[in-house]
């Protein structure tokens, strides 16, 4: 009886230690940080000298009507948007008023080498989470305030692809130091959109036929580094980082 009691006490102590370890690990999970509260933030292109990682690239793959495999590259210069005001250490942030822009700040993107594409977010926003962000496993949620809305990929005025609300992993975060201080957070993107969330539109239309797609087998947001710049409500620059 005494031996069994000792074994039981040892097991309880082991479980207690495991619980404390788990709690410590959870507490140490990296999150977003801002030096002010409430914090406002805007999205900006990666400004690292000589970099091409500011480009936002969509790679869509599928099959032609004859069953041949085909892929198309859709490229925007940068992603712009504003975060809804947040506290100093949020675990998620929602970005609204999203626009994919060219280098001149116009809502134009490229299909191949031709700048004939526009991305219309309608009522849809990006909600991003901090969970797993250091290992590119944080979640991206596409959420739309109006039922039936989607992200529309438009070529020469014709909607060719609709991306409906979804959740997927593939976001990562790191810090940019200025003067030895962490002041700007950088988001990295390698998100595979669930195939069920990517719908072809107007397949027979000449403007969409340039994609050569009769069906979609995969669509991914690749490359796409984006800076998150913070400020106070009065517009004074603030610091933001991820750790």
N, C-alpha and C positions, 0 to 999 in steps of 0.2 A: 504494500500500500504506500509506504514512504517513497519507494523507488518510483512508483507511478506518479506520485505527487510531484517529485522532483522533475520528472520528464515533462509533466504538464506545465510547471512553472517556467522551465527552460523554453518551451514552445511559445508560451505567452510573451516572454521577454524578447524572443526572436522576432515575433510578429510586430511587437511594439517598435523595435529597432527598425524593421523594414518600413513601417508606416512613417516613422520620423524621417528616414532617408528619402522616401517618396515625396514627403511634404517639402523637404529641403530642395529636392530636384525641381519640383513644381515652382517653388518660390524663386528659383534661380533662372527660370525660363526667360529668355530675352524678350523684351517688349519695346515698343516705341517710346521715345522720350521727347519732351519739349521743355524749354527753359521757362515758359510762361503758361498761364492758365487764365481764361481759355486760350487755346492756341489755334491760330489759323495757318493754313499751309496751301501752297500752290505747287503744281507739277511743272517741271522745266526739263529741257533736254540735258543729257550728260555733257558737261563742258570740258571734259578731259582732253587736253591737246592731242590732236591727231586721231581721236577715237571715231569709230563708226558705230559704236554701240548705242548712240542716241536713236538710231533708226528703229522704227517699230515695223517689224516684218511679220506678215501673215503668210504662212505656207499652206495652201489648200491642195490636197491630192484627191484624185478620184478616177473615174473611168469614163471613156467616151461612150457614145451610143453603141459602138462596135465592140466594146469590152476592153479596149486598150487602156493601159494605165497612163495617166497624165498628171502634171502638177503645175501650179501657177504660183508666182511670187508677187505679193501685194505689199508695197512698201510706202510708209509714211515717214516724214522726217522726225516728227516728235509728237508726244502726247501732252496735251494741256488740260488743266482742270483745277478745281478748287476743293479743298477738304471742308466738310462741315466742321464747325468749331469743336475742339476736343480737349480733354483734360491732359495733365502732364504725362501720365503713363497709361495710355489706352492700349487695349489688346486688339482693337479693330478701328479702322478709319474708313469713312465713306467719302469718295471723291465724286463730285457732281460737275455739271457743265463741261463734260468731257468733249474734247475735239482732237482729231488727228490732223496735223498741219504739215505744210511743206516748209522749206527754209525761209520763205517770205511771210510766214504766218497765215497763209491762206488754207482753207479747208480743202486741200487737194493732195492726193496721193498717187502713186504710180502703179500701173499694171505692167510689169516688165519695165520697159524704158519710157512708156507713155504716161504722162500725168493726167489721167482721165478718170481717176477714182475719187470718190468721196465716201466718208464714213459718217452716217447719221445715227447718233445714239438715242434719238427720240427721247423717251422719259427714263432711259436706263442709266444706271450709275455703276461704279466699281466699288465694292466693299472689300477691303483687304484685311487680313488677320495677321497677327504677329506669330502665331503658333508655328514653330519649326522654321521660321524665316531664315535662320542662319545656315540652313542646309537646303535651301531652295524648295522647301516643302510647305510653305505657308499657302493659305487658300485665297483664291480669287473668287468672289461671288459677283455675278452680273445680276443686278436686281432692277426691275422696272416698276415705276409707280403706277403706270397705266396698264391694265390687263390687255394682253394681246400685243404690246409693244416689244420691239426687238432692236438689236443693233443692225442697221441696214448697210450693206456694202453696195454702193451705187456706182455703176460705170456709165459715163456719158448720160447721166440722168435716169438710167434704168436700174431698178433694184435687182441685183443678181444673186445675192446671198443674204439670208436673214440669220442672225445668231440670237437665239432665244435665251432667256435666263438659265444660268447654270452655275455650278460650283466645281472647281477643280484646283488641284495643287500645282505648284510650279513657280511660286514667287520666292525670291530671296532678298535679303537686305544687308547692306553694309554701310560703314560711315565714311564720310569725306572730312579730313581734318584740314583746318585752316588756321595757321599760326599755332599749331600744336594743340588745338582744341577741336573736339567733335562738334561740327556746326551744321552739317548737311547730311541727311540720310539719302542713300541711293537704293532704289528698287531695281531688281533684275527680273526678267520675265522669260519663262520657258514653259508656257501653259498649253497643254493639249485640250482643245475644246471637245467635249463629248459629241460624238457623231450625231446623236439624236438632237442636239441643239443647233446644228448647222443645216439649214434648208436652202436648196437651190430655188431660185425664182426666175421666171421668164426665160426658161432654157432655150426656147426657140428664137428669142429676140437676137438681132444682130449684135447688139452691144454686149450681151452676155455670152454669145457664141465664141467670143475671143478667148474665153477661159477654156473652151473645149470640153467642158464637163457635162456629163449626163447624170452623174451621181457623185457624192462625196464620200470618201473613205476615211479622210482625216483632215483636221484643220488645227493649226497651232499658231499661237502668238510666240514668236521667237525673238532673240536678241533683246531689243527694247529696254535699255537702261534708262531710268527716269530719276531725276533729282527731286527731292521733297524739300522745299524751302519754306521756313516758318517765319511768322511775324505776329506781333500783338494785334489786337483789334484796332489800334490806332495806326497800324501800318509800319511800326518800328521792327526792324529785323530781329529775329529771335534764333535760338539754336535748337536744332532737332537732330536726334541720333537714334541708333538702335543697338541695344546691348542688354 
